[in-house]
Amino acid sequence: MQLARWGKGTINQAILSPDGRLLAVASSRGIYLYDAGTLEEMRFVETGAWIASVASSPDGYGRSGAAPLLASGSWDGTVRLWGVR
């Protein structure tokens, strides 16, 4: 029995944020963000590229408590930083 479905397209990686509240899924369509407690989709980040990997800043946040930062690596050889609210 399927309990949940995370992301769409081909899934390459899934990570849990350092605070345990956010699940980020790297896929062939972009980055899907889920509430880790409810598994509800919170946001989709359209990247325009096939995402191979995703990572969160170690403290889960950017400088001065700004929006959490995610870094994505894509198959086209680029690394991008994303501010996630």
HTML snippet that shows the backbone in 3Dmol.js (N, CA, C, O; Angstrom):
<script src="https://3Dmol.org/build/3Dmol-min.js"></script>
<div id="view" style="width:600px;height:400px;position:relative"></div>
<script>
const pdb = `
ATOM      1  N   MET A   1       0.841  -1.166   0.000  1.00  0.00           N
ATOM      2  CA  MET A   1       0.000   0.000   0.000  1.00  0.00           C
ATOM      3  C   MET A   1       0.897   1.244   0.000  1.00  0.00           C
ATOM      4  O   MET A   1       1.808   1.355   0.821  1.00  0.00           O
ATOM      5  N   GLN A   2       0.641   2.167  -0.912  1.00  0.00           N
ATOM      6  CA  GLN A   2       1.385   3.430  -0.980  1.00  0.00           C
ATOM      7  C   GLN A   2       0.929   4.344   0.139  1.00  0.00           C
ATOM      8  O   GLN A   2      -0.265   4.598   0.296  1.00  0.00           O
ATOM      9  N   LEU A   3       1.881   4.838   0.919  1.00  0.00           N
ATOM     10  CA  LEU A   3       1.555   5.745   2.019  1.00  0.00           C
ATOM     11  C   LEU A   3       1.687   7.204   1.631  1.00  0.00           C
ATOM     12  O   LEU A   3       0.963   8.053   2.151  1.00  0.00           O
ATOM     13  N   ALA A   4       2.604   7.505   0.725  1.00  0.00           N
ATOM     14  CA  ALA A   4       2.817   8.885   0.299  1.00  0.00           C
ATOM     15  C   ALA A   4       3.532   8.885  -1.038  1.00  0.00           C
ATOM     16  O   ALA A   4       4.185   7.913  -1.417  1.00  0.00           O
ATOM     17  N   ARG A   5       3.394   9.994  -1.741  1.00  0.00           N
ATOM     18  CA  ARG A   5       4.139  10.184  -2.985  1.00  0.00           C
ATOM     19  C   ARG A   5       4.778  11.557  -2.917  1.00  0.00           C
ATOM     20  O   ARG A   5       4.097  12.572  -2.775  1.00  0.00           O
ATOM     21  N   TRP A   6       6.098  11.571  -3.020  1.00  0.00           N
ATOM     22  CA  TRP A   6       6.833  12.822  -2.932  1.00  0.00           C
ATOM     23  C   TRP A   6       7.456  13.131  -4.262  1.00  0.00           C
ATOM     24  O   TRP A   6       8.145  12.298  -4.850  1.00  0.00           O
ATOM     25  N   GLY A   7       7.212  14.333  -4.738  1.00  0.00           N
ATOM     26  CA  GLY A   7       7.795  14.759  -5.996  1.00  0.00           C
ATOM     27  C   GLY A   7       7.088  14.163  -7.190  1.00  0.00           C
ATOM     28  O   GLY A   7       6.224  13.294  -7.068  1.00  0.00           O
ATOM     29  N   LYS A   8       7.473  14.647  -8.323  1.00  0.00           N
ATOM     30  CA  LYS A   8       6.936  14.158  -9.584  1.00  0.00           C
ATOM     31  C   LYS A   8       8.103  14.086 -10.543  1.00  0.00           C
ATOM     32  O   LYS A   8       9.085  14.808 -10.374  1.00  0.00           O
ATOM     33  N   GLY A   9       8.016  13.243 -11.532  1.00  0.00           N
ATOM     34  CA  GLY A   9       9.146  13.042 -12.415  1.00  0.00           C
ATOM     35  C   GLY A   9      10.096  12.026 -11.808  1.00  0.00           C
ATOM     36  O   GLY A   9       9.680  11.184 -11.012  1.00  0.00           O
ATOM     37  N   THR A  10      11.354  12.095 -12.173  1.00  0.00           N
ATOM     38  CA  THR A  10      12.367  11.196 -11.635  1.00  0.00           C
ATOM     39  C   THR A  10      12.973  11.817 -10.380  1.00  0.00           C
ATOM     40  O   THR A  10      13.490  12.933 -10.428  1.00  0.00           O
ATOM     41  N   ILE A  11      12.914  11.105  -9.265  1.00  0.00           N
ATOM     42  CA  ILE A  11      13.457  11.594  -7.999  1.00  0.00           C
ATOM     43  C   ILE A  11      14.912  11.180  -7.897  1.00  0.00           C
ATOM     44  O   ILE A  11      15.245  10.008  -8.078  1.00  0.00           O
ATOM     45  N   ASN A  12      15.777  12.138  -7.608  1.00  0.00           N
ATOM     46  CA  ASN A  12      17.203  11.874  -7.502  1.00  0.00           C
ATOM     47  C   ASN A  12      17.704  11.896  -6.065  1.00  0.00           C
ATOM     48  O   ASN A  12      18.656  11.189  -5.735  1.00  0.00           O
ATOM     49  N   GLN A  13      17.083  12.691  -5.209  1.00  0.00           N
ATOM     50  CA  GLN A  13      17.528  12.788  -3.820  1.00  0.00           C
ATOM     51  C   GLN A  13      16.427  13.419  -2.988  1.00  0.00           C
ATOM     52  O   GLN A  13      15.644  14.227  -3.488  1.00  0.00           O
ATOM     53  N   ALA A  14      16.369  13.049  -1.718  1.00  0.00           N
ATOM     54  CA  ALA A  14      15.469  13.686  -0.752  1.00  0.00           C
ATOM     55  C   ALA A  14      16.269  13.930   0.518  1.00  0.00           C
ATOM     56  O   ALA A  14      17.022  13.062   0.960  1.00  0.00           O
ATOM     57  N   ILE A  15      16.105  15.124   1.112  1.00  0.00           N
ATOM     58  CA  ILE A  15      16.812  15.454   2.353  1.00  0.00           C
ATOM     59  C   ILE A  15      15.835  16.052   3.357  1.00  0.00           C
ATOM     60  O   ILE A  15      14.805  16.618   2.990  1.00  0.00           O
ATOM     61  N   LEU A  16      16.181  15.914   4.614  1.00  0.00           N
ATOM     62  CA  LEU A  16      15.442  16.521   5.700  1.00  0.00           C
ATOM     63  C   LEU A  16      16.235  17.724   6.184  1.00  0.00           C
ATOM     64  O   LEU A  16      17.449  17.632   6.363  1.00  0.00           O
ATOM     65  N   SER A  17      15.567  18.849   6.397  1.00  0.00           N
ATOM     66  CA  SER A  17      16.262  20.051   6.872  1.00  0.00           C
ATOM     67  C   SER A  17      16.834  19.796   8.264  1.00  0.00           C
ATOM     68  O   SER A  17      16.354  18.914   8.977  1.00  0.00           O
ATOM     69  N   PRO A  18      17.860  20.561   8.660  1.00  0.00           N
ATOM     70  CA  PRO A  18      18.480  20.360   9.973  1.00  0.00           C
ATOM     71  C   PRO A  18      17.494  20.454  11.145  1.00  0.00           C
ATOM     72  O   PRO A  18      17.668  19.774  12.155  1.00  0.00           O
ATOM     73  N   ASP A  19      16.477  21.280  11.015  1.00  0.00           N
ATOM     74  CA  ASP A  19      15.507  21.401  12.108  1.00  0.00           C
ATOM     75  C   ASP A  19      14.412  20.333  12.034  1.00  0.00           C
ATOM     76  O   ASP A  19      13.551  20.272  12.912  1.00  0.00           O
ATOM     77  N   GLY A  20      14.439  19.491  10.994  1.00  0.00           N
ATOM     78  CA  GLY A  20      13.491  18.394  10.868  1.00  0.00           C
ATOM     79  C   GLY A  20      12.107  18.784  10.412  1.00  0.00           C
ATOM     80  O   GLY A  20      11.192  17.961  10.457  1.00  0.00           O
ATOM     81  N   ARG A  21      11.927  20.020   9.971  1.00  0.00           N
ATOM     82  CA  ARG A  21      10.592  20.491   9.600  1.00  0.00           C
ATOM     83  C   ARG A  21      10.302  20.440   8.107  1.00  0.00           C
ATOM     84  O   ARG A  21       9.139  20.478   7.706  1.00  0.00           O
ATOM     85  N   LEU A  22      11.333  20.355   7.282  1.00  0.00           N
ATOM     86  CA  LEU A  22      11.156  20.449   5.843  1.00  0.00           C
ATOM     87  C   LEU A  22      11.811  19.261   5.143  1.00  0.00           C
ATOM     88  O   LEU A  22      12.931  18.874   5.477  1.00  0.00           O
ATOM     89  N   LEU A  23      11.112  18.695   4.182  1.00  0.00           N
ATOM     90  CA  LEU A  23      11.646  17.642   3.329  1.00  0.00           C
ATOM     91  C   LEU A  23      11.806  18.238   1.933  1.00  0.00           C
ATOM     92  O   LEU A  23      10.832  18.712   1.349  1.00  0.00           O
ATOM     93  N   ALA A  24      13.010  18.220   1.400  1.00  0.00           N
ATOM     94  CA  ALA A  24      13.276  18.748   0.058  1.00  0.00           C
ATOM     95  C   ALA A  24      13.564  17.581  -0.872  1.00  0.00           C
ATOM     96  O   ALA A  24      14.374  16.710  -0.554  1.00  0.00           O
ATOM     97  N   VAL A  25      12.907  17.567  -2.010  1.00  0.00           N
ATOM     98  CA  VAL A  25      13.035  16.479  -2.975  1.00  0.00           C
ATOM     99  C   VAL A  25      13.551  17.031  -4.300  1.00  0.00           C
ATOM    100  O   VAL A  25      12.914  17.884  -4.917  1.00  0.00           O
ATOM    101  N   ALA A  26      14.708  16.537  -4.730  1.00  0.00           N
ATOM    102  CA  ALA A  26      15.303  16.931  -6.016  1.00  0.00           C
ATOM    103  C   ALA A  26      14.754  16.013  -7.097  1.00  0.00           C
ATOM    104  O   ALA A  26      14.816  14.790  -6.971  1.00  0.00           O
ATOM    105  N   SER A  27      14.216  16.603  -8.159  1.00  0.00           N
ATOM    106  CA  SER A  27      13.622  15.784  -9.208  1.00  0.00           C
ATOM    107  C   SER A  27      13.953  16.324 -10.593  1.00  0.00           C
ATOM    108  O   SER A  27      14.588  17.367 -10.742  1.00  0.00           O
ATOM    109  N   SER A  28      13.511  15.596 -11.580  1.00  0.00           N
ATOM    110  CA  SER A  28      13.731  16.004 -12.963  1.00  0.00           C
ATOM    111  C   SER A  28      12.905  17.227 -13.335  1.00  0.00           C
ATOM    112  O   SER A  28      13.149  17.836 -14.377  1.00  0.00           O
ATOM    113  N   ARG A  29      11.946  17.594 -12.520  1.00  0.00           N
ATOM    114  CA  ARG A  29      11.088  18.752 -12.797  1.00  0.00           C
ATOM    115  C   ARG A  29      11.429  19.982 -11.970  1.00  0.00           C
ATOM    116  O   ARG A  29      10.989  21.084 -12.299  1.00  0.00           O
ATOM    117  N   GLY A  30      12.206  19.818 -10.905  1.00  0.00           N
ATOM    118  CA  GLY A  30      12.536  20.926 -10.017  1.00  0.00           C
ATOM    119  C   GLY A  30      12.700  20.428  -8.600  1.00  0.00           C
ATOM    120  O   GLY A  30      13.069  19.275  -8.378  1.00  0.00           O
ATOM    121  N   ILE A  31      12.423  21.301  -7.632  1.00  0.00           N
ATOM    122  CA  ILE A  31      12.556  20.951  -6.221  1.00  0.00           C
ATOM    123  C   ILE A  31      11.182  21.041  -5.568  1.00  0.00           C
ATOM    124  O   ILE A  31      10.511  22.070  -5.640  1.00  0.00           O
ATOM    125  N   TYR A  32      10.778  19.951  -4.934  1.00  0.00           N
ATOM    126  CA  TYR A  32       9.524  19.911  -4.193  1.00  0.00           C
ATOM    127  C   TYR A  32       9.839  20.040  -2.713  1.00  0.00           C
ATOM    128  O   TYR A  32      10.766  19.399  -2.217  1.00  0.00           O
ATOM    129  N   LEU A  33       9.077  20.861  -2.005  1.00  0.00           N
ATOM    130  CA  LEU A  33       9.259  21.064  -0.572  1.00  0.00           C
ATOM    131  C   LEU A  33       8.002  20.594   0.153  1.00  0.00           C
ATOM    132  O   LEU A  33       6.881  20.955  -0.203  1.00  0.00           O
ATOM    133  N   TYR A  34       8.224  19.781   1.175  1.00  0.00           N
ATOM    134  CA  TYR A  34       7.125  19.202   1.941  1.00  0.00           C
ATOM    135  C   TYR A  34       7.286  19.511   3.418  1.00  0.00           C
ATOM    136  O   TYR A  34       8.404  19.615   3.924  1.00  0.00           O
ATOM    137  N   ASP A  35       6.162  19.659   4.107  1.00  0.00           N
ATOM    138  CA  ASP A  35       6.168  19.726   5.557  1.00  0.00           C
ATOM    139  C   ASP A  35       6.502  18.317   6.041  1.00  0.00           C
ATOM    140  O   ASP A  35       5.768  17.376   5.739  1.00  0.00           O
ATOM    141  N   ALA A  36       7.584  18.157   6.777  1.00  0.00           N
ATOM    142  CA  ALA A  36       8.030  16.825   7.187  1.00  0.00           C
ATOM    143  C   ALA A  36       7.064  16.158   8.162  1.00  0.00           C
ATOM    144  O   ALA A  36       7.025  14.931   8.250  1.00  0.00           O
ATOM    145  N   GLY A  37       6.294  16.944   8.888  1.00  0.00           N
ATOM    146  CA  GLY A  37       5.343  16.375   9.847  1.00  0.00           C
ATOM    147  C   GLY A  37       4.075  15.867   9.203  1.00  0.00           C
ATOM    148  O   GLY A  37       3.571  14.803   9.565  1.00  0.00           O
ATOM    149  N   THR A  38       3.548  16.630   8.237  1.00  0.00           N
ATOM    150  CA  THR A  38       2.267  16.271   7.623  1.00  0.00           C
ATOM    151  C   THR A  38       2.432  15.662   6.228  1.00  0.00           C
ATOM    152  O   THR A  38       1.499  15.063   5.693  1.00  0.00           O
ATOM    153  N   LEU A  39       3.630  15.818   5.642  1.00  0.00           N
ATOM    154  CA  LEU A  39       3.943  15.388   4.274  1.00  0.00           C
ATOM    155  C   LEU A  39       3.132  16.144   3.222  1.00  0.00           C
ATOM    156  O   LEU A  39       3.008  15.692   2.084  1.00  0.00           O
ATOM    157  N   GLU A  40       2.587  17.288   3.606  1.00  0.00           N
ATOM    158  CA  GLU A  40       1.851  18.142   2.671  1.00  0.00           C
ATOM    159  C   GLU A  40       2.839  18.937   1.826  1.00  0.00           C
ATOM    160  O   GLU A  40       3.811  19.488   2.343  1.00  0.00           O
ATOM    161  N   GLU A  41       2.578  18.991   0.506  1.00  0.00           N
ATOM    162  CA  GLU A  41       3.432  19.787  -0.373  1.00  0.00           C
ATOM    163  C   GLU A  41       3.257  21.257  -0.036  1.00  0.00           C
ATOM    164  O   GLU A  41       2.140  21.776  -0.025  1.00  0.00           O
ATOM    165  N   MET A  42       4.377  21.924   0.240  1.00  0.00           N
ATOM    166  CA  MET A  42       4.340  23.329   0.614  1.00  0.00           C
ATOM    167  C   MET A  42       4.688  24.241  -0.555  1.00  0.00           C
ATOM    168  O   MET A  42       4.142  25.336  -0.689  1.00  0.00           O
ATOM    169  N   ARG A  43       5.600  23.777  -1.393  1.00  0.00           N
ATOM    170  CA  ARG A  43       6.062  24.630  -2.489  1.00  0.00           C
ATOM    171  C   ARG A  43       6.757  23.783  -3.549  1.00  0.00           C
ATOM    172  O   ARG A  43       7.329  22.732  -3.262  1.00  0.00           O
ATOM    173  N   PHE A  44       6.687  24.273  -4.772  1.00  0.00           N
ATOM    174  CA  PHE A  44       7.447  23.692  -5.868  1.00  0.00           C
ATOM    175  C   PHE A  44       8.336  24.785  -6.426  1.00  0.00           C
ATOM    176  O   PHE A  44       7.859  25.875  -6.739  1.00  0.00           O
ATOM    177  N   VAL A  45       9.626  24.505  -6.554  1.00  0.00           N
ATOM    178  CA  VAL A  45      10.577  25.464  -7.117  1.00  0.00           C
ATOM    179  C   VAL A  45      10.867  25.039  -8.547  1.00  0.00           C
ATOM    180  O   VAL A  45      11.531  24.030  -8.784  1.00  0.00           O
ATOM    181  N   GLU A  46      10.368  25.810  -9.489  1.00  0.00           N
ATOM    182  CA  GLU A  46      10.613  25.546 -10.914  1.00  0.00           C
ATOM    183  C   GLU A  46      12.026  25.978 -11.221  1.00  0.00           C
ATOM    184  O   GLU A  46      12.339  27.166 -11.137  1.00  0.00           O
ATOM    185  N   THR A  47      12.888  25.043 -11.575  1.00  0.00           N
ATOM    186  CA  THR A  47      14.301  25.338 -11.768  1.00  0.00           C
ATOM    187  C   THR A  47      14.704  25.444 -13.235  1.00  0.00           C
ATOM    188  O   THR A  47      15.737  26.034 -13.550  1.00  0.00           O
ATOM    189  N   GLY A  48      13.911  24.887 -14.120  1.00  0.00           N
ATOM    190  CA  GLY A  48      14.266  24.906 -15.531  1.00  0.00           C
ATOM    191  C   GLY A  48      15.374  23.927 -15.877  1.00  0.00           C
ATOM    192  O   GLY A  48      15.895  23.943 -16.992  1.00  0.00           O
ATOM    193  N   ALA A  49      15.737  23.072 -14.924  1.00  0.00           N
ATOM    194  CA  ALA A  49      16.801  22.091 -15.153  1.00  0.00           C
ATOM    195  C   ALA A  49      16.499  20.833 -14.350  1.00  0.00           C
ATOM    196  O   ALA A  49      15.743  20.866 -13.379  1.00  0.00           O
ATOM    197  N   TRP A  50      17.092  19.737 -14.765  1.00  0.00           N
ATOM    198  CA  TRP A  50      16.969  18.458 -14.077  1.00  0.00           C
ATOM    199  C   TRP A  50      17.854  18.528 -12.840  1.00  0.00           C
ATOM    200  O   TRP A  50      19.071  18.662 -12.965  1.00  0.00           O
ATOM    201  N   ILE A  51      17.272  18.441 -11.651  1.00  0.00           N
ATOM    202  CA  ILE A  51      18.020  18.577 -10.397  1.00  0.00           C
ATOM    203  C   ILE A  51      18.548  17.215  -9.955  1.00  0.00           C
ATOM    204  O   ILE A  51      17.789  16.261  -9.781  1.00  0.00           O
ATOM    205  N   ALA A  52      19.862  17.149  -9.778  1.00  0.00           N
ATOM    206  CA  ALA A  52      20.520  15.902  -9.380  1.00  0.00           C
ATOM    207  C   ALA A  52      20.642  15.791  -7.866  1.00  0.00           C
ATOM    208  O   ALA A  52      20.550  14.697  -7.310  1.00  0.00           O
ATOM    209  N   SER A  53      20.852  16.939  -7.192  1.00  0.00           N
ATOM    210  CA  SER A  53      21.045  16.900  -5.745  1.00  0.00           C
ATOM    211  C   SER A  53      20.590  18.199  -5.109  1.00  0.00           C
ATOM    212  O   SER A  53      20.483  19.234  -5.767  1.00  0.00           O
ATOM    213  N   VAL A  54      20.326  18.119  -3.821  1.00  0.00           N
ATOM    214  CA  VAL A  54      19.897  19.288  -3.059  1.00  0.00           C
ATOM    215  C   VAL A  54      20.520  19.197  -1.664  1.00  0.00           C
ATOM    216  O   VAL A  54      20.685  18.107  -1.117  1.00  0.00           O
ATOM    217  N   ALA A  55      20.863  20.360  -1.096  1.00  0.00           N
ATOM    218  CA  ALA A  55      21.433  20.413   0.254  1.00  0.00           C
ATOM    219  C   ALA A  55      20.896  21.648   0.960  1.00  0.00           C
ATOM    220  O   ALA A  55      20.539  22.639   0.323  1.00  0.00           O
ATOM    221  N   SER A  56      20.844  21.573   2.280  1.00  0.00           N
ATOM    222  CA  SER A  56      20.377  22.687   3.093  1.00  0.00           C
ATOM    223  C   SER A  56      21.560  23.291   3.834  1.00  0.00           C
ATOM    224  O   SER A  56      22.525  22.593   4.147  1.00  0.00           O
ATOM    225  N   SER A  57      21.487  24.601   4.116  1.00  0.00           N
ATOM    226  CA  SER A  57      22.532  25.211   4.936  1.00  0.00           C
ATOM    227  C   SER A  57      22.533  24.496   6.293  1.00  0.00           C
ATOM    228  O   SER A  57      21.474  24.090   6.771  1.00  0.00           O
ATOM    229  N   PRO A  58      23.698  24.338   6.914  1.00  0.00           N
ATOM    230  CA  PRO A  58      23.815  23.544   8.145  1.00  0.00           C
ATOM    231  C   PRO A  58      22.871  23.964   9.267  1.00  0.00           C
ATOM    232  O   PRO A  58      22.366  23.119  10.007  1.00  0.00           O
ATOM    233  N   ASP A  59      22.633  25.263   9.393  1.00  0.00           N
ATOM    234  CA  ASP A  59      21.721  25.720  10.444  1.00  0.00           C
ATOM    235  C   ASP A  59      20.292  25.836   9.937  1.00  0.00           C
ATOM    236  O   ASP A  59      19.390  26.214  10.685  1.00  0.00           O
ATOM    237  N   GLY A  60      20.087  25.510   8.658  1.00  0.00           N
ATOM    238  CA  GLY A  60      18.756  25.594   8.078  1.00  0.00           C
ATOM    239  C   GLY A  60      18.379  26.985   7.626  1.00  0.00           C
ATOM    240  O   GLY A  60      17.322  27.174   7.025  1.00  0.00           O
ATOM    241  N   TYR A  61      19.237  27.979   7.907  1.00  0.00           N
ATOM    242  CA  TYR A  61      18.909  29.351   7.579  1.00  0.00           C
ATOM    243  C   TYR A  61      20.093  30.065   6.949  1.00  0.00           C
ATOM    244  O   TYR A  61      21.240  29.640   7.089  1.00  0.00           O
ATOM    245  N   GLY A  62      19.802  31.138   6.263  1.00  0.00           N
ATOM    246  CA  GLY A  62      20.841  31.982   5.697  1.00  0.00           C
ATOM    247  C   GLY A  62      21.374  32.923   6.764  1.00  0.00           C
ATOM    248  O   GLY A  62      21.136  32.720   7.955  1.00  0.00           O
ATOM    249  N   ARG A  63      22.073  33.923   6.351  1.00  0.00           N
ATOM    250  CA  ARG A  63      22.660  34.896   7.274  1.00  0.00           C
ATOM    251  C   ARG A  63      21.593  35.651   8.050  1.00  0.00           C
ATOM    252  O   ARG A  63      20.529  35.967   7.517  1.00  0.00           O
ATOM    253  N   SER A  64      21.879  35.931   9.284  1.00  0.00           N
ATOM    254  CA  SER A  64      21.021  36.752  10.156  1.00  0.00           C
ATOM    255  C   SER A  64      19.600  36.218  10.271  1.00  0.00           C
ATOM    256  O   SER A  64      18.654  36.996  10.395  1.00  0.00           O
ATOM    257  N   GLY A  65      19.443  34.912  10.233  1.00  0.00           N
ATOM    258  CA  GLY A  65      18.119  34.329  10.395  1.00  0.00           C
ATOM    259  C   GLY A  65      17.199  34.549   9.217  1.00  0.00           C
ATOM    260  O   GLY A  65      15.982  34.431   9.353  1.00  0.00           O
ATOM    261  N   ALA A  66      17.765  34.872   8.050  1.00  0.00           N
ATOM    262  CA  ALA A  66      16.958  35.079   6.842  1.00  0.00           C
ATOM    263  C   ALA A  66      16.306  33.761   6.427  1.00  0.00           C
ATOM    264  O   ALA A  66      16.366  32.772   7.157  1.00  0.00           O
ATOM    265  N   ALA A  67      15.701  33.757   5.281  1.00  0.00           N
ATOM    266  CA  ALA A  67      15.024  32.567   4.778  1.00  0.00           C
ATOM    267  C   ALA A  67      15.997  31.394   4.700  1.00  0.00           C
ATOM    268  O   ALA A  67      17.176  31.583   4.403  1.00  0.00           O
ATOM    269  N   PRO A  68      15.502  30.178   4.968  1.00  0.00           N
ATOM    270  CA  PRO A  68      16.352  28.996   4.813  1.00  0.00           C
ATOM    271  C   PRO A  68      16.945  28.939   3.405  1.00  0.00           C
ATOM    272  O   PRO A  68      16.303  29.332   2.431  1.00  0.00           O
ATOM    273  N   LEU A  69      18.170  28.445   3.315  1.00  0.00           N
ATOM    274  CA  LEU A  69      18.846  28.330   2.027  1.00  0.00           C
ATOM    275  C   LEU A  69      18.942  26.884   1.586  1.00  0.00           C
ATOM    276  O   LEU A  69      19.245  25.993   2.379  1.00  0.00           O
ATOM    277  N   LEU A  70      18.679  26.667   0.308  1.00  0.00           N
ATOM    278  CA  LEU A  70      18.895  25.371  -0.322  1.00  0.00           C
ATOM    279  C   LEU A  70      19.870  25.575  -1.469  1.00  0.00           C
ATOM    280  O   LEU A  70      19.826  26.591  -2.163  1.00  0.00           O
ATOM    281  N   ALA A  71      20.737  24.614  -1.659  1.00  0.00           N
ATOM    282  CA  ALA A  71      21.618  24.603  -2.826  1.00  0.00           C
ATOM    283  C   ALA A  71      21.193  23.418  -3.679  1.00  0.00           C
ATOM    284  O   ALA A  71      20.925  22.332  -3.166  1.00  0.00           O
ATOM    285  N   SER A  72      21.134  23.642  -4.990  1.00  0.00           N
ATOM    286  CA  SER A  72      20.789  22.539  -5.888  1.00  0.00           C
ATOM    287  C   SER A  72      21.898  22.374  -6.916  1.00  0.00           C
ATOM    288  O   SER A  72      22.487  23.347  -7.386  1.00  0.00           O
ATOM    289  N   GLY A  73      22.161  21.143  -7.245  1.00  0.00           N
ATOM    290  CA  GLY A  73      23.095  20.812  -8.309  1.00  0.00           C
ATOM    291  C   GLY A  73      22.309  20.166  -9.428  1.00  0.00           C
ATOM    292  O   GLY A  73      21.532  19.242  -9.186  1.00  0.00           O
ATOM    293  N   SER A  74      22.498  20.638 -10.657  1.00  0.00           N
ATOM    294  CA  SER A  74      21.726  20.089 -11.764  1.00  0.00           C
ATOM    295  C   SER A  74      22.627  19.399 -12.777  1.00  0.00           C
ATOM    296  O   SER A  74      23.841  19.601 -12.801  1.00  0.00           O
ATOM    297  N   TRP A  75      21.999  18.581 -13.611  1.00  0.00           N
ATOM    298  CA  TRP A  75      22.728  17.792 -14.599  1.00  0.00           C
ATOM    299  C   TRP A  75      23.384  18.674 -15.655  1.00  0.00           C
ATOM    300  O   TRP A  75      24.253  18.204 -16.389  1.00  0.00           O
ATOM    301  N   ASP A  76      22.985  19.943 -15.747  1.00  0.00           N
ATOM    302  CA  ASP A  76      23.630  20.829 -16.726  1.00  0.00           C
ATOM    303  C   ASP A  76      24.916  21.445 -16.170  1.00  0.00           C
ATOM    304  O   ASP A  76      25.533  22.289 -16.820  1.00  0.00           O
ATOM    305  N   GLY A  77      25.324  21.018 -14.956  1.00  0.00           N
ATOM    306  CA  GLY A  77      26.581  21.455 -14.379  1.00  0.00           C
ATOM    307  C   GLY A  77      26.509  22.725 -13.544  1.00  0.00           C
ATOM    308  O   GLY A  77      27.549  23.258 -13.155  1.00  0.00           O
ATOM    309  N   THR A  78      25.314  23.221 -13.260  1.00  0.00           N
ATOM    310  CA  THR A  78      25.188  24.444 -12.474  1.00  0.00           C
ATOM    311  C   THR A  78      24.810  24.139 -11.029  1.00  0.00           C
ATOM    312  O   THR A  78      24.163  23.133 -10.736  1.00  0.00           O
ATOM    313  N   VAL A  79      25.226  25.024 -10.140  1.00  0.00           N
ATOM    314  CA  VAL A  79      24.815  24.993  -8.738  1.00  0.00           C
ATOM    315  C   VAL A  79      24.069  26.295  -8.489  1.00  0.00           C
ATOM    316  O   VAL A  79      24.546  27.371  -8.850  1.00  0.00           O
ATOM    317  N   ARG A  80      22.909  26.195  -7.879  1.00  0.00           N
ATOM    318  CA  ARG A  80      22.104  27.391  -7.595  1.00  0.00           C
ATOM    319  C   ARG A  80      21.750  27.431  -6.129  1.00  0.00           C
ATOM    320  O   ARG A  80      21.585  26.389  -5.495  1.00  0.00           O
ATOM    321  N   LEU A  81      21.629  28.644  -5.578  1.00  0.00           N
ATOM    322  CA  LEU A  81      21.155  28.855  -4.213  1.00  0.00           C
ATOM    323  C   LEU A  81      19.733  29.373  -4.264  1.00  0.00           C
ATOM    324  O   LEU A  81      19.395  30.213  -5.098  1.00  0.00           O
ATOM    325  N   TRP A  82      18.907  28.868  -3.368  1.00  0.00           N
ATOM    326  CA  TRP A  82      17.497  29.240  -3.313  1.00  0.00           C
ATOM    327  C   TRP A  82      17.156  29.686  -1.882  1.00  0.00           C
ATOM    328  O   TRP A  82      17.483  28.997  -0.916  1.00  0.00           O
ATOM    329  N   GLY A  83      16.509  30.821  -1.764  1.00  0.00           N
ATOM    330  CA  GLY A  83      15.963  31.263  -0.477  1.00  0.00           C
ATOM    331  C   GLY A  83      14.547  30.728  -0.389  1.00  0.00           C
ATOM    332  O   GLY A  83      13.723  31.008  -1.259  1.00  0.00           O
ATOM    333  N   VAL A  84      14.259  29.971   0.643  1.00  0.00           N
ATOM    334  CA  VAL A  84      12.956  29.294   0.769  1.00  0.00           C
ATOM    335  C   VAL A  84      12.202  29.885   1.946  1.00  0.00           C
ATOM    336  O   VAL A  84      12.669  29.827   3.084  1.00  0.00           O
ATOM    337  N   ARG A  85      11.058  30.442   1.679  1.00  0.00           N
ATOM    338  CA  ARG A  85      10.209  30.998   2.749  1.00  0.00           C
ATOM    339  C   ARG A  85       9.106  30.031   3.068  1.00  0.00           C
ATOM    340  O   ARG A  85       8.279  30.302   3.938  1.00  0.00           O
TER     341      ARG A  85
END
`;
const viewer = $3Dmol.createViewer("view");
viewer.addModel(pdb, "pdb");
viewer.setStyle({}, {cartoon: {color: "spectrum"}});
viewer.zoomTo();
viewer.render();
</script>
